[in-house]
Amino acid sequence: MNNIKIASAQFENRSGDKEYNLSVIEKLSRKAAADGAEAIAFHECSITSYTFARHLSKEQLLDVAELIPDGNSIKRLTDIAREHNITVLAGLFEKDKENKMYKAYVCVNKNGMVAKHRKLHPFIHPELIPGNEYTVFEIKGWKCGILICYDNNIIENVRATNLLGADIIFMPHVTMCTPSPRPGAGFVDPLLWKNRETDPTSLRAEFDGLKGREWLMKWLPARAYDNAIYAVFSNPIGMDDDQLKNGCSMIIDPYGDIVAECRRLGDDYVIATCTAEKLVNAGGYRYKKARRPEMYANIIGQPHEAVQKVVWLNADGEN
């Protein structure tokens, strides 16, 4: 495989404003392509925005959701990919012809849609249906996969996608800076974002602490290291509805090292070069070869009652 240059982006989206969000996707895609990127990844629901959906009725969410690949947003992404000769990955709410709804993330190139992943563990709205398939596809000869946000917290999903062939896994998120039972978690005051130009230090301390990046570093590099993959993490920055997000979109190599990361307090992207030799030189490659699935296939695969309870709060602490 030839080397491939991939960009991971962050930006402050506007709730339900597809036209604006797509305009930012176009701008960052154009700039990244000029800088040599062959693909660029945006965050979960980067086209529609995300957190505001918890307030919507079923009918309102259906109005936001689109058919894929026949919706206007996929056509717009295709135009962007064609104009700038770059593969674009972005997310939105999907509806099918029976009005069933999903959280979707798509890969689009100049010829149209290449792949679509439906989030396996959605929870922002009760009408969203879980996807039931892993997603593996190619970009420039590289086998790639997609896992959306919470999908990556279940470690079996990452290993399964890798075992199906994916050496690059795109991990779009809307995460961090929300309450959780884990120590140190919580909201970040939106006033710090408003004052980011005069007081970046206070904002950066919150973004980089246990509410944000420090929590991410407890687990995200391990997903790349254990599976000997490139992990392309994308996350919004700024206000997403009433919740502040800290960005830090990054690309992690098969050694678990961060090779590129957005550090700007605003819209940004970074580019990293993926090289094939790291896939086989990393420890995770050897660990996978040493597996003894006959010992634990029945343990890992045993049935259980899946419980997923995620409580989304408003910034004022109310459900």
DOKOLBA-822238 format. One record per residue (C-alpha): x, y, z. Coordinates in nm, 4 decimals, always signed. Layout:
DOKOLBA-822238
<atom X="X" Y="Y" Z="Z"/>
...
//
This chain:
DOKOLBA-822238
<atom X="+0.0000" Y="+0.0000" Z="+0.0000"/>
<atom X="+0.1142" Y="+0.3517" Z="-0.0742"/>
<atom X="+0.1229" Y="+0.6086" Z="+0.2042"/>
<atom X="-0.1978" Y="+0.8032" Z="+0.2518"/>
<atom X="-0.2479" Y="+1.1491" Z="+0.4033"/>
<atom X="-0.5584" Y="+1.1837" Z="+0.6187"/>
<atom X="-0.6971" Y="+1.4936" Z="+0.7886"/>
<atom X="-0.9062" Y="+1.5057" Z="+1.1045"/>
<atom X="-1.1118" Y="+1.8208" Z="+1.1550"/>
<atom X="-1.2940" Y="+2.0058" Z="+1.4300"/>
<atom X="-1.5407" Y="+2.2936" Z="+1.4069"/>
<atom X="-1.8214" Y="+2.4634" Z="+1.5953"/>
<atom X="-2.1422" Y="+2.3429" Z="+1.4316"/>
<atom X="-2.4819" Y="+2.5136" Z="+1.4403"/>
<atom X="-2.7849" Y="+2.3162" Z="+1.5577"/>
<atom X="-2.9960" Y="+2.1995" Z="+1.2655"/>
<atom X="-2.8253" Y="+2.4399" Z="+1.0226"/>
<atom X="-2.7122" Y="+2.2034" Z="+0.7488"/>
<atom X="-2.6264" Y="+2.4791" Z="+0.5050"/>
<atom X="-2.3865" Y="+2.6450" Z="+0.7463"/>
<atom X="-2.2317" Y="+2.3191" Z="+0.8629"/>
<atom X="-2.1797" Y="+2.2014" Z="+0.5056"/>
<atom X="-2.0204" Y="+2.5363" Z="+0.4202"/>
<atom X="-1.7621" Y="+2.4793" Z="+0.6945"/>
<atom X="-1.7080" Y="+2.1217" Z="+0.5775"/>
<atom X="-1.6470" Y="+2.2588" Z="+0.2279"/>
<atom X="-1.4036" Y="+2.5243" Z="+0.3520"/>
<atom X="-1.1962" Y="+2.2872" Z="+0.5633"/>
<atom X="-1.2020" Y="+2.0190" Z="+0.2913"/>
<atom X="-1.0744" Y="+2.2701" Z="+0.0369"/>
<atom X="-0.7915" Y="+2.3831" Z="+0.2635"/>
<atom X="-0.6944" Y="+2.0303" Z="+0.3645"/>
<atom X="-0.6861" Y="+1.9171" Z="+0.0014"/>
<atom X="-0.4589" Y="+2.2112" Z="-0.0828"/>
<atom X="-0.2315" Y="+2.0921" Z="+0.1990"/>
<atom X="-0.2096" Y="+1.7452" Z="+0.0462"/>
<atom X="-0.4782" Y="+1.5527" Z="+0.2372"/>
<atom X="-0.6424" Y="+1.2716" Z="+0.0415"/>
<atom X="-0.9274" Y="+1.2255" Z="+0.2920"/>
<atom X="-1.0774" Y="+1.4387" Z="+0.5687"/>
<atom X="-1.2955" Y="+1.3244" Z="+0.8590"/>
<atom X="-1.5491" Y="+1.5343" Z="+1.0495"/>
<atom X="-1.7309" Y="+1.4650" Z="+1.3766"/>
<atom X="-2.0477" Y="+1.2718" Z="+1.4540"/>
<atom X="-2.3548" Y="+1.4473" Z="+1.3084"/>
<atom X="-2.1291" Y="+1.7200" Z="+1.1713"/>
<atom X="-2.3856" Y="+1.7990" Z="+0.9009"/>
<atom X="-2.6921" Y="+1.8268" Z="+1.1242"/>
<atom X="-2.5276" Y="+1.8839" Z="+1.4660"/>
<atom X="-2.6035" Y="+1.6489" Z="+1.7514"/>
<atom X="-2.6968" Y="+1.7468" Z="+2.1057"/>
<atom X="-3.0021" Y="+1.9575" Z="+2.0096"/>
<atom X="-3.1735" Y="+1.6406" Z="+1.8855"/>
<atom X="-3.2571" Y="+1.5339" Z="+2.2407"/>
<atom X="-3.5216" Y="+1.8119" Z="+2.2467"/>
<atom X="-3.6920" Y="+1.7103" Z="+1.9210"/>
<atom X="-4.0161" Y="+1.5219" Z="+1.8701"/>
<atom X="-4.0201" Y="+1.2262" Z="+1.6326"/>
<atom X="-4.1714" Y="+1.4454" Z="+1.3605"/>
<atom X="-3.9089" Y="+1.7148" Z="+1.4086"/>
<atom X="-3.6257" Y="+1.4620" Z="+1.3927"/>
<atom X="-3.7756" Y="+1.3152" Z="+1.0748"/>
<atom X="-3.7598" Y="+1.6633" Z="+0.9232"/>
<atom X="-3.3888" Y="+1.6844" Z="+1.0082"/>
<atom X="-3.3051" Y="+1.3304" Z="+0.8964"/>
<atom X="-3.2340" Y="+1.2436" Z="+0.5322"/>
<atom X="-3.2525" Y="+0.9495" Z="+0.2991"/>
<atom X="-2.9090" Y="+0.8087" Z="+0.2199"/>
<atom X="-2.7724" Y="+0.8243" Z="-0.0476"/>
<atom X="-3.0562" Y="+1.0194" Z="-0.2109"/>
<atom X="-3.0630" Y="+1.3148" Z="+0.0288"/>
<atom X="-2.9314" Y="+1.6604" Z="-0.0502"/>
<atom X="-2.6423" Y="+1.6397" Z="+0.1969"/>
<atom X="-2.4853" Y="+1.3366" Z="+0.0268"/>
<atom X="-2.5131" Y="+1.5158" Z="-0.3059"/>
<atom X="-2.3441" Y="+1.8206" Z="-0.1551"/>
<atom X="-2.0639" Y="+1.6103" Z="-0.0050"/>
<atom X="-2.0120" Y="+1.4487" Z="-0.3454"/>
<atom X="-1.9798" Y="+1.7921" Z="-0.5051"/>
<atom X="-1.7243" Y="+1.8920" Z="-0.2410"/>
<atom X="-1.5259" Y="+1.5721" Z="-0.2933"/>
<atom X="-1.5302" Y="+1.6149" Z="-0.6706"/>
<atom X="-1.4392" Y="+1.9839" Z="-0.6694"/>
<atom X="-1.1449" Y="+1.9421" Z="-0.4334"/>
<atom X="-1.0416" Y="+1.5844" Z="-0.5216"/>
<atom X="-1.0654" Y="+1.4660" Z="-0.1616"/>
<atom X="-1.2599" Y="+1.1909" Z="+0.0137"/>
<atom X="-1.4950" Y="+1.3347" Z="+0.2785"/>
<atom X="-1.6353" Y="+1.1601" Z="+0.5851"/>
<atom X="-1.9192" Y="+1.3248" Z="+0.7786"/>
<atom X="-2.2243" Y="+1.2397" Z="+0.9887"/>
<atom X="-2.5992" Y="+1.3060" Z="+0.9947"/>
<atom X="-2.9320" Y="+1.1636" Z="+1.1034"/>
<atom X="-3.0716" Y="+0.9117" Z="+0.8545"/>
<atom X="-3.4268" Y="+0.8024" Z="+0.7793"/>
<atom X="-3.5332" Y="+0.5207" Z="+0.5511"/>
<atom X="-3.8452" Y="+0.4974" Z="+0.3352"/>
<atom X="-4.0378" Y="+0.3528" Z="+0.6297"/>
<atom X="-3.9368" Y="+0.6491" Z="+0.8485"/>
<atom X="-3.7075" Y="+0.4409" Z="+1.0674"/>
<atom X="-3.4224" Y="+0.6581" Z="+1.1886"/>
<atom X="-3.0532" Y="+0.5961" Z="+1.2488"/>
<atom X="-2.7370" Y="+0.7803" Z="+1.3397"/>
<atom X="-2.5273" Y="+0.7571" Z="+1.0231"/>
<atom X="-2.1741" Y="+0.8407" Z="+0.9128"/>
<atom X="-2.0780" Y="+0.8330" Z="+0.5463"/>
<atom X="-1.7694" Y="+0.8238" Z="+0.3292"/>
<atom X="-1.8070" Y="+1.0065" Z="-0.0017"/>
<atom X="-1.5681" Y="+1.0568" Z="-0.2926"/>
<atom X="-1.5995" Y="+1.2246" Z="-0.6305"/>
<atom X="-1.8107" Y="+0.9363" Z="-0.7604"/>
<atom X="-2.0594" Y="+0.9370" Z="-0.4735"/>
<atom X="-2.1056" Y="+0.7411" Z="-0.1542"/>
<atom X="-1.8416" Y="+0.4807" Z="-0.0752"/>
<atom X="-1.9667" Y="+0.3570" Z="+0.2621"/>
<atom X="-2.2261" Y="+0.4169" Z="+0.5341"/>
<atom X="-2.2138" Y="+0.3131" Z="+0.8988"/>
<atom X="-2.5138" Y="+0.3148" Z="+1.1285"/>
<atom X="-2.4222" Y="+0.3746" Z="+1.4923"/>
<atom X="-2.4400" Y="+0.0494" Z="+1.6874"/>
<atom X="-2.5121" Y="+0.2191" Z="+2.0216"/>
<atom X="-2.7272" Y="+0.5328" Z="+1.9674"/>
<atom X="-2.8866" Y="+0.7077" Z="+2.2632"/>
<atom X="-2.9427" Y="+1.0788" Z="+2.1964"/>
<atom X="-3.3076" Y="+1.0162" Z="+2.0934"/>
<atom X="-3.5413" Y="+0.7236" Z="+2.1691"/>
<atom X="-3.6535" Y="+0.6945" Z="+1.8050"/>
<atom X="-3.3048" Y="+0.6071" Z="+1.6816"/>
<atom X="-3.2569" Y="+0.2410" Z="+1.5870"/>
<atom X="-2.9188" Y="+0.0693" Z="+1.6415"/>
<atom X="-2.7218" Y="-0.0436" Z="+1.3402"/>
<atom X="-2.6362" Y="-0.4145" Z="+1.3236"/>
<atom X="-2.3381" Y="-0.4315" Z="+1.0894"/>
<atom X="-1.9702" Y="-0.3509" Z="+1.0956"/>
<atom X="-1.8438" Y="-0.1325" Z="+0.8142"/>
<atom X="-1.5265" Y="-0.1974" Z="+0.6128"/>
<atom X="-1.4387" Y="-0.0248" Z="+0.2844"/>
<atom X="-1.1401" Y="+0.1110" Z="+0.0898"/>
<atom X="-0.9811" Y="+0.4513" Z="+0.0467"/>
<atom X="-0.6824" Y="+0.4623" Z="-0.1889"/>
<atom X="-0.6134" Y="+0.0917" Z="-0.1359"/>
<atom X="-0.6348" Y="+0.1124" Z="+0.2451"/>
<atom X="-0.8951" Y="-0.0954" Z="+0.4284"/>
<atom X="-1.0932" Y="+0.1370" Z="+0.6554"/>
<atom X="-1.3708" Y="+0.1101" Z="+0.9119"/>
<atom X="-1.6111" Y="+0.3411" Z="+1.0942"/>
<atom X="-1.7263" Y="+0.3298" Z="+1.4571"/>
<atom X="-1.9301" Y="+0.6203" Z="+1.5925"/>
<atom X="-1.8593" Y="+0.7592" Z="+1.9412"/>
<atom X="-2.0010" Y="+0.5094" Z="+2.1970"/>
<atom X="-1.9328" Y="+0.2241" Z="+1.9520"/>
<atom X="-1.5644" Y="+0.2689" Z="+2.0373"/>
<atom X="-1.6180" Y="+0.2312" Z="+2.4113"/>
<atom X="-1.7139" Y="-0.1325" Z="+2.3568"/>
<atom X="-1.3726" Y="-0.2790" Z="+2.2852"/>
<atom X="-1.5097" Y="-0.5775" Z="+2.0944"/>
<atom X="-1.6364" Y="-0.3421" Z="+1.8212"/>
<atom X="-1.2877" Y="-0.2100" Z="+1.7507"/>
<atom X="-1.1298" Y="-0.5554" Z="+1.7469"/>
<atom X="-1.4054" Y="-0.6961" Z="+1.5242"/>
<atom X="-1.3731" Y="-0.4116" Z="+1.2730"/>
<atom X="-0.9981" Y="-0.4628" Z="+1.2650"/>
<atom X="-1.0285" Y="-0.8404" Z="+1.2228"/>
<atom X="-1.2587" Y="-0.7761" Z="+0.9279"/>
<atom X="-0.9654" Y="-0.5985" Z="+0.7646"/>
<atom X="-0.9726" Y="-0.2341" Z="+0.8717"/>
<atom X="-0.6279" Y="-0.0832" Z="+0.9305"/>
<atom X="-0.7666" Y="+0.2713" Z="+0.9639"/>
<atom X="-1.0735" Y="+0.3218" Z="+1.1809"/>
<atom X="-1.2544" Y="+0.6545" Z="+1.1685"/>
<atom X="-1.3929" Y="+0.7386" Z="+1.5133"/>
<atom X="-1.6240" Y="+1.0421" Z="+1.4876"/>
<atom X="-1.7425" Y="+1.1660" Z="+1.8272"/>
<atom X="-1.9380" Y="+1.4299" Z="+2.0139"/>
<atom X="-1.7856" Y="+1.3744" Z="+2.3543"/>
<atom X="-1.6206" Y="+1.5050" Z="+2.6709"/>
<atom X="-1.7184" Y="+1.7921" Z="+2.8997"/>
<atom X="-2.0383" Y="+1.6276" Z="+3.0280"/>
<atom X="-2.1308" Y="+1.4768" Z="+3.3659"/>
<atom X="-2.0377" Y="+1.1146" Z="+3.4368"/>
<atom X="-1.9852" Y="+0.8874" Z="+3.7392"/>
<atom X="-1.6118" Y="+0.8917" Z="+3.6678"/>
<atom X="-1.4036" Y="+1.1242" Z="+3.8890"/>
<atom X="-1.3399" Y="+1.4720" Z="+3.7543"/>
<atom X="-1.6126" Y="+1.4735" Z="+3.4896"/>
<atom X="-1.8540" Y="+1.7603" Z="+3.4316"/>
<atom X="-1.9640" Y="+2.0482" Z="+3.2124"/>
<atom X="-1.7290" Y="+2.3294" Z="+3.1159"/>
<atom X="-1.8689" Y="+2.6799" Z="+3.1665"/>
<atom X="-1.9702" Y="+2.8311" Z="+2.8280"/>
<atom X="-1.8460" Y="+3.1677" Z="+2.9536"/>
<atom X="-1.4902" Y="+3.0360" Z="+2.9201"/>
<atom X="-1.5544" Y="+2.9776" Z="+2.5491"/>
<atom X="-1.6932" Y="+3.3278" Z="+2.5104"/>
<atom X="-1.3773" Y="+3.4683" Z="+2.6722"/>
<atom X="-1.1341" Y="+3.2364" Z="+2.4947"/>
<atom X="-0.9438" Y="+3.5157" Z="+2.3213"/>
<atom X="-0.8772" Y="+3.7122" Z="+2.6409"/>
<atom X="-0.8356" Y="+3.4127" Z="+2.8732"/>
<atom X="-0.7318" Y="+3.1012" Z="+2.6797"/>
<atom X="-0.5444" Y="+2.9620" Z="+2.9802"/>
<atom X="-0.8534" Y="+2.8925" Z="+3.1916"/>
<atom X="-1.0345" Y="+2.7324" Z="+2.8991"/>
<atom X="-0.7372" Y="+2.5171" Z="+2.8031"/>
<atom X="-0.7017" Y="+2.3966" Z="+3.1629"/>
<atom X="-1.0608" Y="+2.2711" Z="+3.1571"/>
<atom X="-1.0361" Y="+2.1250" Z="+2.8059"/>
<atom X="-0.7140" Y="+1.9390" Z="+2.8826"/>
<atom X="-0.8112" Y="+1.8169" Z="+3.2303"/>
<atom X="-1.0242" Y="+1.5246" Z="+3.3461"/>
<atom X="-1.3377" Y="+1.6793" Z="+3.1947"/>
<atom X="-1.1805" Y="+1.6513" Z="+2.8532"/>
<atom X="-0.8545" Y="+1.5365" Z="+2.6987"/>
<atom X="-0.7107" Y="+1.3709" Z="+3.0089"/>
<atom X="-1.0078" Y="+1.1336" Z="+3.0172"/>
<atom X="-0.9720" Y="+1.0616" Z="+2.6456"/>
<atom X="-0.6073" Y="+0.9674" Z="+2.6948"/>
<atom X="-0.7070" Y="+0.6962" Z="+2.9424"/>
<atom X="-0.8501" Y="+0.4789" Z="+2.6648"/>
<atom X="-0.8290" Y="+0.6092" Z="+2.3081"/>
<atom X="-0.4576" Y="+0.5364" Z="+2.2433"/>
<atom X="-0.5156" Y="+0.1817" Z="+2.3720"/>
<atom X="-0.7679" Y="+0.1164" Z="+2.0944"/>
<atom X="-0.5004" Y="+0.1973" Z="+1.8368"/>
<atom X="-0.2174" Y="+0.0193" Z="+2.0197"/>
<atom X="-0.3986" Y="-0.3068" Z="+2.1002"/>
<atom X="-0.5256" Y="-0.3464" Z="+1.7436"/>
<atom X="-0.2279" Y="-0.1989" Z="+1.5534"/>
<atom X="-0.4518" Y="+0.0463" Z="+1.3679"/>
<atom X="-0.4609" Y="+0.4131" Z="+1.2830"/>
<atom X="-0.7390" Y="+0.5746" Z="+1.4866"/>
<atom X="-0.8820" Y="+0.8914" Z="+1.3322"/>
<atom X="-1.0658" Y="+1.0729" Z="+1.6121"/>
<atom X="-1.2852" Y="+1.3722" Z="+1.5213"/>
<atom X="-1.4785" Y="+1.5866" Z="+1.7695"/>
<atom X="-1.6521" Y="+1.9266" Z="+1.7592"/>
<atom X="-1.5188" Y="+2.2318" Z="+1.9369"/>
<atom X="-1.7268" Y="+2.5107" Z="+2.0862"/>
<atom X="-2.0972" Y="+2.5102" Z="+2.1645"/>
<atom X="-2.3105" Y="+2.2148" Z="+2.0592"/>
<atom X="-2.6573" Y="+2.3248" Z="+2.1669"/>
<atom X="-2.6050" Y="+2.4265" Z="+2.5323"/>
<atom X="-2.2968" Y="+2.2098" Z="+2.5874"/>
<atom X="-1.9357" Y="+2.3075" Z="+2.5298"/>
<atom X="-1.7096" Y="+2.0580" Z="+2.3495"/>
<atom X="-1.3320" Y="+2.0629" Z="+2.3498"/>
<atom X="-1.2303" Y="+1.9382" Z="+2.0063"/>
<atom X="-0.8766" Y="+1.7922" Z="+2.0201"/>
<atom X="-0.9383" Y="+1.5996" Z="+1.6990"/>
<atom X="-0.6376" Y="+1.3756" Z="+1.6456"/>
<atom X="-0.4816" Y="+1.0868" Z="+1.4596"/>
<atom X="-0.3147" Y="+0.8072" Z="+1.6567"/>
<atom X="-0.0786" Y="+0.5570" Z="+1.4971"/>
<atom X="-0.0524" Y="+0.1796" Z="+1.5588"/>
<atom X="+0.2051" Y="+0.2411" Z="+1.8326"/>
<atom X="-0.0534" Y="+0.4394" Z="+2.0265"/>
<atom X="+0.1306" Y="+0.7663" Z="+1.9586"/>
<atom X="-0.0514" Y="+1.0868" Z="+1.8675"/>
<atom X="+0.0948" Y="+1.1886" Z="+1.5320"/>
<atom X="-0.1283" Y="+1.4929" Z="+1.4755"/>
<atom X="-0.3726" Y="+1.6848" Z="+1.6957"/>
<atom X="-0.5821" Y="+2.0009" Z="+1.6702"/>
<atom X="-0.4789" Y="+2.2436" Z="+1.9442"/>
<atom X="-0.6422" Y="+2.5600" Z="+1.8160"/>
<atom X="-0.9389" Y="+2.6968" Z="+2.0112"/>
<atom X="-1.1504" Y="+2.7132" Z="+1.6984"/>
<atom X="-1.2177" Y="+2.5506" Z="+1.3620"/>
<atom X="-0.9124" Y="+2.3526" Z="+1.2557"/>
<atom X="-0.7749" Y="+2.0347" Z="+1.1000"/>
<atom X="-0.4524" Y="+1.8369" Z="+1.1148"/>
<atom X="-0.2975" Y="+1.5967" Z="+0.8645"/>
<atom X="-0.1012" Y="+1.2784" Z="+0.9271"/>
<atom X="+0.0685" Y="+1.0361" Z="+0.6896"/>
<atom X="-0.0291" Y="+0.6717" Z="+0.7372"/>
<atom X="+0.2439" Y="+0.4204" Z="+0.6481"/>
<atom X="+0.1961" Y="+0.0469" Z="+0.6004"/>
<atom X="+0.5090" Y="-0.0601" Z="+0.7876"/>
<atom X="+0.3696" Y="+0.0600" Z="+1.1205"/>
<atom X="+0.0804" Y="-0.1841" Z="+1.0856"/>
<atom X="+0.3130" Y="-0.4848" Z="+1.1124"/>
<atom X="+0.5884" Y="-0.3371" Z="+1.3303"/>
<atom X="+0.3529" Y="-0.2388" Z="+1.6126"/>
<atom X="+0.3044" Y="-0.4672" Z="+1.9101"/>
<atom X="-0.0650" Y="-0.5115" Z="+1.8441"/>
<atom X="+0.0132" Y="-0.6958" Z="+1.5194"/>
<atom X="+0.2054" Y="-0.9611" Z="+1.7119"/>
<atom X="-0.0568" Y="-0.9814" Z="+1.9851"/>
<atom X="-0.3293" Y="-1.0553" Z="+1.7310"/>
<atom X="-0.1165" Y="-1.3335" Z="+1.5804"/>
<atom X="-0.0781" Y="-1.4861" Z="+1.9290"/>
<atom X="-0.4526" Y="-1.5012" Z="+2.0016"/>
<atom X="-0.6083" Y="-1.8320" Z="+2.1118"/>
<atom X="-0.9768" Y="-1.7781" Z="+2.0348"/>
<atom X="-1.0660" Y="-2.1366" Z="+2.1228"/>
<atom X="-1.0110" Y="-2.0370" Z="+2.4867"/>
<atom X="-1.2500" Y="-1.7429" Z="+2.4964"/>
<atom X="-1.4769" Y="-1.7432" Z="+2.1902"/>
<atom X="-1.7634" Y="-1.8859" Z="+2.3958"/>
<atom X="-1.6916" Y="-1.6488" Z="+2.6834"/>
<atom X="-1.6845" Y="-1.3312" Z="+2.4764"/>
<atom X="-1.9751" Y="-1.4481" Z="+2.2636"/>
<atom X="-2.2029" Y="-1.5640" Z="+2.5410"/>
<atom X="-2.5475" Y="-1.4012" Z="+2.5479"/>
<atom X="-2.6226" Y="-1.1308" Z="+2.7991"/>
<atom X="-2.8801" Y="-0.8625" Z="+2.8547"/>
<atom X="-2.7464" Y="-0.5499" Z="+2.6911"/>
<atom X="-2.8053" Y="-0.2489" Z="+2.9136"/>
<atom X="-2.7251" Y="+0.0997" Z="+2.7947"/>
<atom X="-2.8377" Y="+0.3846" Z="+3.0147"/>
<atom X="-2.6985" Y="+0.7211" Z="+2.9229"/>
<atom X="-2.8533" Y="+1.0314" Z="+3.0764"/>
<atom X="-2.8093" Y="+1.3533" Z="+2.8842"/>
<atom X="-2.8347" Y="+1.6678" Z="+3.0904"/>
<atom X="-2.8896" Y="+2.0293" Z="+3.0058"/>
<atom X="-2.6119" Y="+2.2656" Z="+3.1022"/>
<atom X="-2.8192" Y="+2.3718" Z="+3.4016"/>
<atom X="-2.8123" Y="+2.0139" Z="+3.5303"/>
<atom X="-3.1724" Y="+1.9233" Z="+3.4442"/>
<atom X="-3.2659" Y="+1.6055" Z="+3.2533"/>
//
